[in-house]
Every structure is written in C-alpha cells, then in structure tokens.
Amino acid sequence: MAQSAVVRFDVPVTMRDGVKLYADVYLPAAEGKFPVILMRTPYDKSQAFPRGGGSGGLGLAAVRMGFAIAIQDTRGRYTSDGDFVPFVNEAHDGYDTIEWLAKQPWSNGKTGMFGGSYVGATQWLAATTLPPHLTAIAPSVTASDYHEGWTYQGGAFSLGFNLSWALGPLTARNRDALMRRLGLTPERLEEMIDAVDAMSPAFRTLPLTEQPYLDRRESAYYFDWLAQERDGPFWRGLCIEDHYSRMTVPSLNVGGWYDIFLMGTIRNYQGMRKAAGSPAARSGTRLVIGPWSHTGLATNATGMMDFGQRAGVTGVDLDTLTLEWYERWLMGKGGADASPVKIFVMGDNVWRDESEWPLARAQRTRYYLHSNGRANTRRGDGALIAVGPSGERPDSFIYDPANPVRTGAARSAARPGPVRCPQALWTSRLRRTGQTCSCTRRRPLAGTSR
C-alpha cells in the first residue's frame, strides 16, 4: 500500500480530431503498473481531487490502495481545448482518454470511472463506445435519457434546471476560460454572476429563445436544446437506454430518493441487469439508493428532514463502497458479490439489502385523490386513499409561474438576512423573500410583505 503520491498536472491527451484535453494524474509512489480510476468533469479538475463521493476521501484513499487516479477537464472546459457541447463529444472523448490511459507505462490496462450527475453521463456515454480497456463504471445521481428526464420533463422544457445549470456551473464558474476564449469583458462576466445570484429575472424572460443573460457564443447548446424540442435523432444518438444491450461493463449505480435523476438511476440499473451485453455486466451491476438529494449524497438531512446517522457515512460510506467495488473489478480482490440492491427505508430509517428492484414481493396499489373542494392548500381537506372518488366537488387553484409554490427546503433557506443588491434585477427576489439589502444599509425594500 503506497503512503505517498506522485502528481503530474496538466497532462495533455490528444483526441482523434487533434484537440488536446488536459488531466491531472495521481500515481502511487511505488514501482509497478496500476489500475486507473478516471473522472472526466466539466467542473474543474483542480477542484475534483480528492473529492469523489460521499465523505470526500475517495481520491487519496484510492492512491494509498494502489490505484492511479486521472481527473480530466472535458472538452472546452477550464484547461482543455475545443468547444464544450454537453453530451455530444463525451462518447468519443471518453473512449480516446481510456485507451490513452491503458497505453501509459504506469497503467496495467484496467480502467474504471467514477463521479456523479454530468460526470456520471461521461461514464455512460463512454461505455456506449465499448473501449476495450474500460472494465467497470460507478455513476451516481445521473440520468438514462438526456431528453426526457434531463432537458425535458414530460415533454416540457426544464427551465429551472437548464437555465440555472447553464448560467451557473457551465458559464459563470468557467469565467476565466470564457474571457480567454471569447474575449468577454469583465462587465459581461459581472452581469452573468449577478444573474446567477438573482435568477428570477432570467426565469421570467419570454420568449425563452431571447434569454438576455446567455448568448449563442457562450451557451449555444442551451438554444440548441430549445430548438430540439422533440425526441428525435439528435437525442436518440445520446440516449443511454438505447444502448444497454451493447454495453459490457458492470455499473455501480448510486441514487437518492429525492434526487432529480432518481428514475434515470433506477432505469440504468434495471436496463443493465436485464439486457447488458455481457454476463458480467448483467450479474455485476448494483444499485444503492439513500434518502438523499442531488447535491447531498451520504448526508443525514435532506431539506427539513433528518434521517439520522445511518443515512450518512455511519450507515453507508460511499467512498469505501466505491473502492471495494474497484478492488473487485480492477484488482480481482474481495469475496462473493454483495446483494445487488441496497436501499434506505425511510420511516424505519434503516438500510436493507435486496435481491432485485422493484421488489418481487411488492404489491401495486392504486391511490385516488379526494377532497370536498378545498384540497388546494396544505391545510385543506384533500386525501389520498385506495378507494375511488364519487360525487366530490372539484378543486381549483391559481397557477402563476411568476409566483410558484416553494418546497420546504426553499422556504427554510429564504429566511430574512442581508443580501448583496448590485442592480435593480435583484428587487423582485428581495421583495419576495422579505430579505434586506446590504447596499441600502439593510433597510427593507418598499413593498416587502413577507
């Protein structure tokens, strides 16, 4: 077991079209060849290590155990060259990177991948191209279809998710690279940052194709998503669900009951168990689901609910789980495979191992909405029971997307306090939340009612 690491920063990896992507490589300070665990991220490789899952120690622990770690900026992000177009280049770039790693003198040829959300997408897309040296993947909180369930929900454009993702992680946080490549002015970057902090004016902009806080140079993909409303050839070429029968690597799928991509995580597990292109992928694929949100893996509390110590690393240490997974698939260590499904049972607040999902013993029950005409508030007379309705009064409510119903987590976060208010675009947010403004000496804005 290595006790120290050799670090190589900004190692260039040339793609098939000549574009160079850059990776940081962490090697055990020992002689020999090592299995490699790869992360391909659009969120800055310098910030990804040693974080990689639950408690945050995956990277350092992996090097100590004899794994090499490679963290790469995806195409067009941070240090890497080329243009960033979400999803489109990840399949071939992933293939080329995996095969490059396999040829390095410190690699034993076996490669795994890890990471969540879009970093999970880079794993699935690479796996669809069947890189010869990709041995296993460990995607968490990610989707199975980048049209339905990511960019669109039920056929509707996911404005809240898409716009906040495009403005924040994909644009404002990559500001240095954007200034360098596109010649953006500091004023334009400040405008972006202000838009991320306020967000409401950006959400209220109509039509959606005339978004003033994004433009086609910085975020062409956003406008492409709007143009590709229907699930046609563009999206089908990227759909993971269409490739289960081709993929041959086992996958460790981690999700959360409150994650926005929960259904995608489950569908990826089910699809690979049923139809994957190799016995190892079918029998080896696993599913872990905890009481977590998209950004709160291996934590006790989600929103305003605290599920106790067992919900966090005391119950399941995702870093340890992932390292044991890769000891099994990249090092050939470990005993018999664990149960394929591990779920956290909310209410009882315990973990349970299962042999399948959905559970064979589960009974489907149809529930019906009931009320006496006043189910339109949380204190109303609505009920959800297994008996069908008859002769009940209809309910109605005012639908106003400019004044949406907030979640419990959002209400708890929007407590009064000073906020920075550089421009008028903040006004609506301050009035809505009842916050005060630091640039007006903390006096409440006129019109504040709550």
Backbone hydrogen bonds in HBPLUS format (Angstrom, degrees):
<---DONOR---> <-ACCEPTOR-->    atom                        ^
c    i                          cat <-CA-CA->   ^        H-A-AA   ^      H-
h    n   atom  resd res      DA  || num        DHA   H-A  angle D-A-AA Bond
n    s   type  num  typ     dist DA aas  dist angle  dist       angle   num
A0029-ALA N   A0004-SER O   3.02 MM  25  5.52 156.5  2.07 140.5 134.8     1
A0006-VAL N   A0027-LEU O   2.70 MM  21  5.01 158.3  1.75 147.7 155.6     2
A0027-LEU N   A0006-VAL O   2.81 MM  21  5.01 171.0  1.81 151.2 154.4     3
A0008-ARG N   A0025-VAL O   2.85 MM  17  5.12 161.9  1.88 153.4 158.8     4
A0025-VAL N   A0008-ARG O   2.84 MM  17  5.12 166.4  1.86 149.1 152.8     5
A0011-VAL N   A0023-ALA O   2.65 MM  12  5.04 163.5  1.68 160.1 154.0     6
A0023-ALA N   A0011-VAL O   2.94 MM  12  5.04 155.1  2.01 132.4 140.0     7
A0013-VAL N   A0021-LEU O   2.72 MM   8  5.21 145.7  1.83 156.0 167.5     8
A0021-LEU N   A0013-VAL O   2.91 MM   8  5.21 171.7  1.91 148.8 149.3     9
A0015-MET N   A0019-VAL O   2.79 MM   4  5.33 174.5  1.79 160.1 162.0    10
A0018-GLY N   A0015-MET O   2.92 MM   3  5.27 162.4  1.95 120.0 122.1    11
A0081-ASP N   A0020-LYS O   2.97 MM  61  5.60 163.3  2.00 171.2 170.0    12
A0073-ASP N   A0022-TYR O   3.09 MM  51  6.02 159.6  2.14 177.4 171.0    13
A0024-ASP N   A0071-ILE O   2.82 MM  47  5.27 157.3  1.87 150.9 153.3    14
A0071-ILE N   A0024-ASP O   2.89 MM  47  5.27 165.6  1.91 155.0 159.6    15
A0026-TYR N   A0069-ILE O   2.78 MM  43  5.07 166.0  1.80 156.2 160.7    16
A0069-ILE N   A0026-TYR O   2.91 MM  43  5.07 163.9  1.94 147.8 153.0    17
A0030-ALA N   A0028-PRO O   2.80 MM   2  5.46 134.4  2.01 106.3  91.9    18
A0034-PHE N   A0106-TRP O   2.75 MM  72  6.04 163.9  1.77 139.5 140.7    19
A0108-ASN N   A0034-PHE O   2.96 MM  74  5.12 151.4  2.04 119.2 119.4    20
A0068-ALA N   A0035-PRO O   2.89 MM  33  6.12 173.0  1.89 161.9 164.3    21
A0036-VAL N   A0110-LYS O   2.96 MM  74  6.35 167.6  1.97 162.7 164.3    22
A0112-GLY N   A0036-VAL O   2.82 MM  76  6.28 157.2  1.87 157.3 165.2    23
A0037-ILE N   A0068-ALA O   2.83 MM  31  6.25 157.6  1.88 159.3 165.3    24
A0070-ALA N   A0037-ILE O   3.03 MM  33  6.35 160.0  2.07 148.8 151.8    25
A0038-LEU N   A0112-GLY O   2.80 MM  74  6.09 167.6  1.81 142.6 144.6    26
A0114-PHE N   A0038-LEU O   3.11 MM  76  6.47 141.0  2.26 152.2 155.6    27
A0039-MET N   A0070-ALA O   2.85 MM  31  6.26 156.7  1.90 163.1 170.1    28
A0072-GLN N   A0039-MET O   2.82 MM  33  6.23 166.4  1.84 164.1 168.4    29
A0041-THR N   A0072-GLN O   2.86 MM  31  6.19 161.8  1.90 172.9 178.7    30
A0074-THR N   A0041-THR O   2.96 MM  33  5.55 158.0  2.01 131.4 134.3    31
A0047-GLN N   A0044-ASP O   3.00 MM   3  5.62 155.5  2.06 116.4 123.7    32
A0048-ALA N   A0045-LYS O   3.20 MM   3  5.10 155.3  2.26 100.3 107.8    33
A0059-GLY N   A0050-PRO O   3.14 MM   9  4.36 157.3  2.19 143.1 137.8    34
A0056-GLY N   A0053-GLY O   2.89 MM   3  5.36 131.9  2.12 126.5 141.3    35
A0061-ALA N   A0057-GLY O   3.07 MM   4  6.02 164.0  2.10 160.1 164.9    36
A0062-ALA N   A0058-LEU O   2.82 MM   4  5.84 150.9  1.90 149.5 157.7    37
A0063-VAL N   A0059-GLY O   3.15 MM   4  6.47 157.6  2.20 151.2 155.9    38
A0064-ARG N   A0060-LEU O   3.11 MM   4  6.37 161.3  2.14 150.6 155.6    39
A0065-MET N   A0061-ALA O   3.07 MM   4  6.28 136.5  2.27 139.8 151.3    40
A0065-MET N   A0062-ALA O   3.12 MM   3  5.08 127.7  2.40  93.3 107.2    41
A0067-PHE N   A0062-ALA O   2.94 MM   5  5.31 162.8  1.97 146.8 144.4    42
A0066-GLY N   A0063-VAL O   3.07 MM   3  5.20 160.3  2.11 105.5 111.6    43
A0077-ARG N   A0074-THR O   3.05 MM   3  5.66 149.5  2.15 149.4 146.5    44
A0076-GLY N   A0081-ASP O   2.92 MM   5  5.09 148.4  2.02 125.8 125.9    45
A0080-SER N   A0077-ARG O   3.00 MM   3  5.53 152.0  2.09 146.8 139.0    46
A0090-GLU N   A0087-PHE O   3.29 MM   3  5.47 149.5  2.39 106.1 114.9    47
A0093-ASP N   A0089-ASN O   2.98 MM   4  5.94 160.4  2.02 157.8 163.7    48
A0094-GLY N   A0090-GLU O   2.85 MM   4  5.55 149.0  1.94 130.8 139.6    49
A0095-TYR N   A0091-ALA O   3.05 MM   4  6.29 160.4  2.09 145.0 150.4    50
A0096-ASP N   A0092-HIS O   2.92 MM   4  6.12 172.1  1.93 154.2 155.8    51
A0097-THR N   A0093-ASP O   2.99 MM   4  6.08 156.4  2.04 144.5 151.0    52
A0098-ILE N   A0094-GLY O   2.97 MM   4  6.13 166.2  1.99 154.6 158.2    53
A0099-GLU N   A0095-TYR O   3.02 MM   4  6.23 167.1  2.03 158.4 161.6    54
A0100-TRP N   A0096-ASP O   2.98 MM   4  6.07 144.7  2.10 138.6 148.5    55
A0101-LEU N   A0097-THR O   2.94 MM   4  6.19 161.6  1.97 151.9 156.3    56
A0102-ALA N   A0098-ILE O   3.07 MM   4  6.34 153.2  2.14 145.1 152.3    57
A0103-LYS N   A0100-TRP O   3.11 MM   3  5.39 142.3  2.26 104.9 115.3    58
A0104-GLN N   A0101-LEU O   3.11 MM   3  5.44 162.7  2.15 112.1 117.5    59
A0107-SER N   A0104-GLN O   3.04 MM   3  5.38 168.1  2.06 117.9 121.1    60
A0111-THR N   A0133-HIS O   3.03 MM  22  5.97 138.2  2.21 168.4 175.7    61
A0135-THR N   A0111-THR O   2.76 MM  24  5.57 177.0  1.76 163.0 163.4    62
A0138-ALA N   A0113-MET O   3.02 MM  25  6.02 124.5  2.34 125.2 141.0    63
A0140-SER N   A0115-GLY O   3.19 MM  25  6.21 148.2  2.29 134.1 137.0    64
A0119-VAL N   A0116-GLY O   2.96 MM   3  4.92 133.7  2.18 136.2 125.4    65
A0117-SER N   A0140-SER O   2.92 MM  23  6.39 145.7  2.04 149.5 156.3    66
A0120-GLY N   A0117-SER O   2.95 MM   3  5.05 134.1  2.17  98.4 111.8    67
A0121-ALA N   A0117-SER O   3.07 MM   4  6.54 143.7  2.21 142.0 152.6    68
A0122-THR N   A0118-TYR O   3.00 MM   4  6.43 145.6  2.12 147.1 155.5    69
A0123-GLN N   A0120-GLY O   3.08 MM   3  5.21 131.2  2.32  97.8 110.9    70
A0124-TRP N   A0120-GLY O   3.15 MM   4  6.56 164.5  2.18 156.5 158.4    71
A0125-LEU N   A0121-ALA O   2.96 MM   4  6.03 170.6  1.97 156.6 159.6    72
A0126-ALA N   A0122-THR O   3.21 MM   4  6.09 151.4  2.30 127.0 134.6    73
A0127-ALA N   A0123-GLN O   2.92 MM   4  6.15 157.7  1.97 151.5 158.3    74
A0128-THR N   A0124-TRP O   3.11 MM   4  6.42 135.8  2.31 144.1 154.7    75
A0129-THR N   A0126-ALA O   3.05 MM   3  5.63 155.1  2.11 114.7 122.0    76
A0130-LEU N   A0127-ALA O   3.21 MM   3  5.35 166.2  2.23 108.8 112.8    77
A0134-LEU N   A0131-PRO O   3.17 MM   3  5.45 170.2  2.18 115.7 118.8    78
A0137-ILE N   A0250-PRO O   3.12 MM 113  6.56 158.5  2.17 157.9 164.4    79
A0252-LEU N   A0137-ILE O   3.03 MM 115  6.45 150.9  2.12 138.0 146.3    80
A0254-VAL N   A0139-PRO O   3.27 MM 115  6.68 155.6  2.33 139.3 146.1    81
A0141-VAL N   A0254-VAL O   2.71 MM 113  6.09 157.3  1.76 161.5 168.8    82
A0241-GLU N   A0144-SER O   3.20 MM  97  5.76 142.5  2.35 166.4 159.0    83
A0151-THR N   A0146-TYR O   3.37 MM   5  6.07 154.3  2.44 116.5 123.6    84
A0152-TYR N   A0147-HIS O   2.73 MM   5  5.51 157.1  1.78 165.8 158.0    85
A0149-GLY N   A0152-TYR O   2.69 MM   3  5.90 158.7  1.73 167.7 173.8    86
A0158-SER N   A0151-THR O   2.96 MM   7  5.64 174.4  1.97 149.1 147.4    87
A0153-GLN N   A0156-ALA O   2.81 MM   3  5.22 158.4  1.85 148.1 152.4    88
A0156-ALA N   A0153-GLN O   3.03 MM   3  5.22 165.3  2.05 114.4 115.9    89
A0159-LEU N   A0157-PHE O   2.86 MM   2  5.57 128.1  2.13 111.3  95.4    90
A0162-ASN N   A0158-SER O   2.81 MM   4  5.82 167.0  1.83 169.2 170.3    91
A0163-LEU N   A0159-LEU O   2.90 MM   4  5.63 164.3  1.93 148.2 153.5    92
A0164-SER N   A0160-GLY O   3.29 MM   4  6.06 156.9  2.35 132.5 139.3    93
A0165-TRP N   A0161-PHE O   2.93 MM   4  5.94 155.7  1.99 150.1 157.4    94
A0166-ALA N   A0162-ASN O   2.90 MM   4  6.00 162.2  1.93 146.0 151.4    95
A0167-LEU N   A0163-LEU O   2.86 MM   4  5.92 165.4  1.89 151.3 155.6    96
A0168-GLY N   A0164-SER O   2.94 MM   4  5.72 156.1  2.00 136.7 144.1    97
A0170-LEU N   A0165-TRP O   3.11 MM   5  6.21 162.6  2.14 174.5 172.7    98
A0172-ALA N   A0167-LEU O   3.00 MM   5  6.08 168.7  2.02 140.8 144.5    99
A0171-THR N   A0168-GLY O   3.31 MM   3  5.56 139.2  2.48 105.9 116.5   100
A0173-ARG N   A0168-GLY O   3.16 MM   5  6.19 166.2  2.17 158.9 156.2   101
A0174-ASN N   A0171-THR O   3.00 MM   3  5.28 143.2  2.14 107.7 119.0   102
A0175-ARG N   A0172-ALA O   3.29 MM   3  5.16 140.8  2.46 114.1 111.1   103
A0178-LEU N   A0174-ASN O   3.07 MM   4  6.31 157.8  2.12 153.1 160.1   104
A0179-MET N   A0175-ARG O   2.85 MM   4  6.03 157.5  1.91 151.0 156.3   105
A0180-ARG N   A0176-ASP O   3.10 MM   4  6.31 154.5  2.17 143.0 149.8   106
A0181-ARG N   A0177-ALA O   2.90 MM   4  6.09 160.7  1.93 152.1 156.9   107
A0182-LEU N   A0178-LEU O   2.83 MM   4  5.48 161.2  1.86 145.1 151.6   108
A0183-GLY N   A0179-MET O   3.07 MM   4  4.84 130.9  2.32 118.1 125.1   109
A0188-ARG N   A0185-THR O   3.09 MM   3  5.23 120.3  2.46 100.0 113.8   110
A0189-LEU N   A0185-THR O   3.17 MM   4  6.53 155.3  2.23 151.2 157.9   111
A0190-GLU N   A0186-PRO O   2.91 MM   4  6.17 156.0  1.97 149.1 155.6   112
A0191-GLU N   A0187-GLU O   2.99 MM   4  6.24 150.8  2.08 143.1 151.1   113
A0192-MET N   A0188-ARG O   3.07 MM   4  6.39 149.3  2.16 141.8 149.6   114
A0193-ILE N   A0189-LEU O   2.97 MM   4  6.29 163.8  2.00 154.4 157.8   115
A0194-ASP N   A0190-GLU O   2.92 MM   4  6.12 162.0  1.96 151.3 156.1   116
A0195-ALA N   A0191-GLU O   2.98 MM   4  6.15 150.5  2.06 141.5 149.8   117
A0196-VAL N   A0192-MET O   2.94 MM   4  6.29 149.8  2.03 150.7 159.0   118
A0197-ASP N   A0193-ILE O   3.04 MM   4  6.33 159.4  2.09 150.0 155.1   119
A0198-ALA N   A0194-ASP O   2.94 MM   4  6.13 154.9  2.01 149.2 155.8   120
A0199-MET N   A0195-ALA O   2.71 MM   4  5.21 141.2  1.86 138.7 150.3   121
A0200-SER N   A0198-ALA O   2.77 MM   2  5.72 144.2  1.89  99.8  93.7   122
A0202-ALA N   A0199-MET O   2.99 MM   3  5.29 118.4  2.39 107.5 123.1   123
A0203-PHE N   A0199-MET O   2.98 MM   4  6.28 156.3  2.04 157.9 165.6   124
A0204-ARG N   A0200-SER O   3.02 MM   4  6.23 147.1  2.14 152.4 161.5   125
A0205-THR N   A0202-ALA O   3.37 MM   3  5.43 160.9  2.41 102.7 108.3   126
A0210-GLU N   A0207-PRO O   3.05 MM   3  5.70 166.7  2.07 121.7 124.9   127
A0214-LEU N   A0211-GLN O   3.45 MM   3  5.77 168.0  2.46 110.5 113.7   128
A0219-SER N   A0215-ASP O   2.92 MM   4  5.92 169.3  1.94 165.6 169.1   129
A0222-TYR N   A0219-SER O   3.09 MM   3  5.66 138.0  2.27 113.9 123.1   130
A0224-ASP N   A0220-ALA O   3.04 MM   4  6.33 145.0  2.16 146.5 157.3   131
A0225-TRP N   A0221-TYR O   2.88 MM   4  6.18 150.3  1.97 151.0 157.9   132
A0226-LEU N   A0222-TYR O   3.29 MM   4  6.63 153.2  2.36 139.5 145.7   133
A0227-ALA N   A0223-PHE O   3.03 MM   4  6.26 150.4  2.12 139.4 147.5   134
A0228-GLN N   A0224-ASP O   2.84 MM   4  6.05 140.9  1.99 147.4 158.5   135
A0232-GLY N   A0230-ARG O   2.88 MM   2  5.64 123.7  2.20 112.1  95.4   136
A0236-ARG N   A0232-GLY O   2.97 MM   4  6.11 165.6  1.99 158.9 163.2   137
A0237-GLY N   A0233-PRO O   3.16 MM   4  6.10 154.8  2.23 146.2 149.4   138
A0238-LEU N   A0235-TRP O   2.91 MM   3  5.29 150.3  2.00 110.1 119.6   139
A0239-CYS N   A0236-ARG O   3.25 MM   3  5.00 157.8  2.30  99.5 106.1   140
A0242-ASP N   A0239-CYS O   3.28 MM   3  5.67 146.0  2.40 105.1 113.6   141
A0243-HIS N   A0240-ILE O   2.89 MM   3  5.41 166.5  1.91 122.4 126.4   142
A0246-ARG N   A0243-HIS O   2.96 MM   3  5.31 148.5  2.06 112.1 121.9   143
A0247-MET N   A0243-HIS O   3.28 MM   4  6.51 150.7  2.37 158.5 166.6   144
A0277-GLY N   A0247-MET O   2.72 MM  30  5.26 147.2  1.83 151.7 154.8   145
A0286-ARG N   A0251-SER O   2.86 MM  35  6.33 157.9  1.91 156.8 163.5   146
A0253-ASN N   A0286-ARG O   2.95 MM  33  5.94 171.2  1.96 137.8 139.7   147
A0288-VAL N   A0253-ASN O   2.82 MM  35  6.20 151.9  1.89 163.0 169.0   148
A0255-GLY N   A0288-VAL O   2.80 MM  33  6.23 158.2  1.84 160.5 167.6   149
A0290-GLY N   A0255-GLY O   3.16 MM  35  6.61 155.5  2.22 146.6 144.8   150
A0259-ASP N   A0256-GLY O   3.03 MM   3  4.86 168.1  2.05 107.4 109.7   151
A0257-TRP N   A0290-GLY O   2.83 MM  33  6.17 156.7  1.89 161.7 169.7   152
A0258-TYR N   A0292-TRP O   2.93 MM  34  5.57 146.8  2.04 153.2 155.6   153
A0262-LEU N   A0259-ASP O   3.27 MM   3  5.20 154.9  2.34 113.8 110.3   154
A0265-THR N   A0261-PHE O   3.03 MM   4  6.35 156.8  2.09 157.1 163.5   155
A0266-ILE N   A0262-LEU O   3.04 MM   4  6.36 163.1  2.06 156.8 160.8   156
A0267-ARG N   A0263-MET O   2.85 MM   4  6.00 161.6  1.88 149.4 155.1   157
A0268-ASN N   A0264-GLY O   2.91 MM   4  6.04 154.1  1.98 146.8 153.4   158
A0269-TYR N   A0265-THR O   3.13 MM   4  6.39 157.9  2.18 144.6 150.3   159
A0270-GLN N   A0266-ILE O   2.89 MM   4  6.15 174.3  1.90 159.3 160.2   160
A0271-GLY N   A0267-ARG O   2.79 MM   4  5.77 162.7  1.82 146.9 152.7   161
A0272-MET N   A0268-ASN O   3.07 MM   4  6.08 160.2  2.11 143.9 148.6   162
A0273-ARG N   A0269-TYR O   2.97 MM   4  6.13 161.4  2.01 154.8 160.4   163
A0274-LYS N   A0270-GLN O   3.05 MM   4  6.11 149.1  2.15 144.9 152.6   164
A0275-ALA N   A0271-GLY O   2.87 MM   4  5.77 163.8  1.90 146.9 152.2   165
A0276-ALA N   A0272-MET O   3.21 MM   4  4.54 151.9  2.30 119.8 120.9   166
A0282-ARG N   A0278-SER O   3.07 MM   4  6.35 158.4  2.12 152.2 158.4   167
A0283-SER N   A0279-PRO O   2.90 MM   4  5.99 175.3  1.90 157.0 158.5   168
A0284-GLY N   A0280-ALA O   2.77 MM   4  5.35 142.1  1.92 135.1 146.2   169
A0287-LEU N   A0340-PRO O   2.80 MM  53  6.19 152.6  1.87 162.1 171.5   170
A0342-LYS N   A0287-LEU O   2.87 MM  55  6.30 151.1  1.96 154.3 163.8   171
A0289-ILE N   A0342-LYS O   3.00 MM  53  6.53 155.1  2.06 157.6 165.6   172
A0344-PHE N   A0289-ILE O   2.94 MM  55  6.31 138.6  2.12 160.8 171.3   173
A0296-GLY N   A0293-SER O   3.32 MM   3  5.05 166.9  2.34 100.4 103.9   174
A0307-PHE N   A0300-ASN O   2.91 MM   7  5.46 166.3  1.93 146.4 143.9   175
A0302-THR N   A0305-MET O   2.80 MM   3  5.37 152.7  1.87 157.6 165.6   176
A0305-MET N   A0302-THR O   2.98 MM   3  5.37 164.7  2.00 133.9 135.4   177
A0311-ALA N   A0308-GLY O   3.13 MM   3  5.83 155.4  2.19 117.5 124.2   178
A0312-GLY N   A0309-GLN O   3.07 MM   3  5.57 152.9  2.14 113.4 121.0   179
A0315-GLY N   A0312-GLY O   2.99 MM   3  5.70 138.4  2.16 117.1 126.1   180
A0316-VAL N   A0312-GLY O   3.07 MM   4  6.28 168.6  2.09 158.3 158.8   181
A0321-LEU N   A0317-ASP O   2.90 MM   4  6.15 161.6  1.94 154.8 161.0   182
A0322-THR N   A0318-LEU O   2.89 MM   4  6.00 156.9  1.94 143.0 148.5   183
A0323-LEU N   A0319-ASP O   2.91 MM   4  6.17 160.5  1.94 151.9 157.5   184
A0324-GLU N   A0320-THR O   2.87 MM   4  6.04 158.5  1.91 152.3 158.0   185
A0325-TRP N   A0321-LEU O   2.98 MM   4  6.16 147.2  2.09 139.2 148.8   186
A0326-TYR N   A0322-THR O   2.96 MM   4  6.31 151.9  2.04 147.2 154.1   187
A0327-GLU N   A0323-LEU O   2.80 MM   4  6.05 141.8  1.94 144.5 155.8   188
A0328-ARG N   A0324-GLU O   3.07 MM   4  6.25 149.0  2.17 139.9 147.4   189
A0329-TRP N   A0325-TRP O   3.05 MM   4  6.39 158.2  2.10 145.1 150.5   190
A0330-LEU N   A0326-TYR O   2.79 MM   4  5.22 154.3  1.85 134.0 141.9   191
A0331-MET N   A0327-GLU O   3.24 MM   4  4.80 135.5  2.45 106.2 116.8   192
A0333-LYS N   A0327-GLU O   2.83 MM   6  5.29 167.9  1.84 140.8 137.5   193
A0341-VAL N   A0354-GLU O   3.21 MM  13  4.97 147.7  2.32 157.3 148.1   194
A0354-GLU N   A0341-VAL O   2.78 MM  13  4.97 165.7  1.80 143.1 145.5   195
A0343-ILE N   A0352-ARG O   2.98 MM   9  5.45 165.3  2.00 156.9 157.3   196
A0352-ARG N   A0343-ILE O   2.81 MM   9  5.45 150.6  1.90 155.4 165.4   197
A0345-VAL N   A0350-VAL O   2.77 MM   5  5.48 165.4  1.79 174.8 170.0   198
A0349-ASN N   A0345-VAL O   2.70 MM   4  5.44 127.4  1.97 150.9 167.2   199
A0362-ALA N   A0359-LEU O   3.13 MM   3  5.31 159.7  2.17 106.7 113.1   200
A0368-TYR N   A0385-ILE O   2.74 MM  17  5.53 163.5  1.77 153.2 157.1   201
A0385-ILE N   A0368-TYR O   3.17 MM  17  5.53 146.8  2.28 152.1 151.8   202
A0370-HIS N   A0383-ALA O   2.85 MM  13  5.00 148.5  1.95 156.2 155.1   203
A0383-ALA N   A0370-HIS O   2.91 MM  13  5.00 147.5  2.02 135.2 136.7   204
A0381-ASP N   A0374-ARG O   2.78 MM   7  5.53 145.9  1.90 120.6 129.8   205
A0380-GLY N   A0377-THR O   3.05 MM   3  5.02 160.4  2.09 109.8 111.3   206
A0403-ASN N   A0400-ASP O   2.81 MM   3  5.35 161.2  1.85 120.2 126.8   207
A0411-ARG N   A0407-THR O   3.06 MM   4  6.39 154.9  2.12 150.1 156.9   208
A0412-SER N   A0408-GLY O   3.06 MM   4  6.32 158.9  2.10 150.0 155.0   209
A0413-ALA N   A0409-ALA O   3.11 MM   4  6.28 140.1  2.28 139.2 149.8   210
A0414-ALA N   A0410-ALA O   3.08 MM   4  6.18 131.4  2.33 141.9 153.6   211
A0414-ALA N   A0411-ARG O   3.24 MM   3  5.24 136.9  2.44  95.1 106.5   212
A0436-THR N   A0417-GLY O   3.30 MM  19  5.85 151.3  2.39 121.1 128.6   213
A0419-VAL N   A0436-THR O   3.02 MM  17  6.33 136.3  2.21 139.0 149.4   214
A0438-SER N   A0419-VAL O   2.90 MM  19  5.61 166.0  1.92 141.6 146.3   215
A0426-TRP N   A0423-GLN O   3.22 MM   3  6.10 172.0  2.23 121.7 124.0   216
A0427-THR N   A0424-ALA O   2.97 MM   3  5.48 156.3  2.03 118.6 125.1   217
A0429-ARG N   A0426-TRP O   2.97 MM   3  5.51 120.4  2.34 114.8 129.4   218
A0430-LEU N   A0426-TRP O   3.13 MM   4  6.34 161.7  2.16 158.9 164.6   219
A0431-ARG N   A0427-THR O   3.00 MM   4  6.21 166.3  2.02 158.0 161.5   220
A0432-ARG N   A0428-SER O   3.03 MM   4  6.07 157.7  2.08 143.2 149.6   221
A0433-THR N   A0429-ARG O   3.08 MM   4  6.22 156.8  2.13 150.7 155.4   222
A0434-GLY N   A0430-LEU O   3.01 MM   4  5.85 129.9  2.26 143.0 153.7   223
A0440-THR N   A0437-CYS O   3.15 MM   3  5.54 161.6  2.19 110.8 116.5   224
A0442-ARG N   A0437-CYS O   2.82 MM   5  4.79 142.0  1.96 144.6 144.3   225
A0441-ARG N   A0438-SER O   3.35 MM   3  5.15 142.7  2.49 108.7 105.3   226
A0443-ARG N   A0440-THR O   3.26 MM   3  5.90 158.2  2.31 113.9 119.4   227
A0448-THR N   A0445-LEU O   3.20 MM   3  5.88 153.5  2.28 141.3 139.9   228
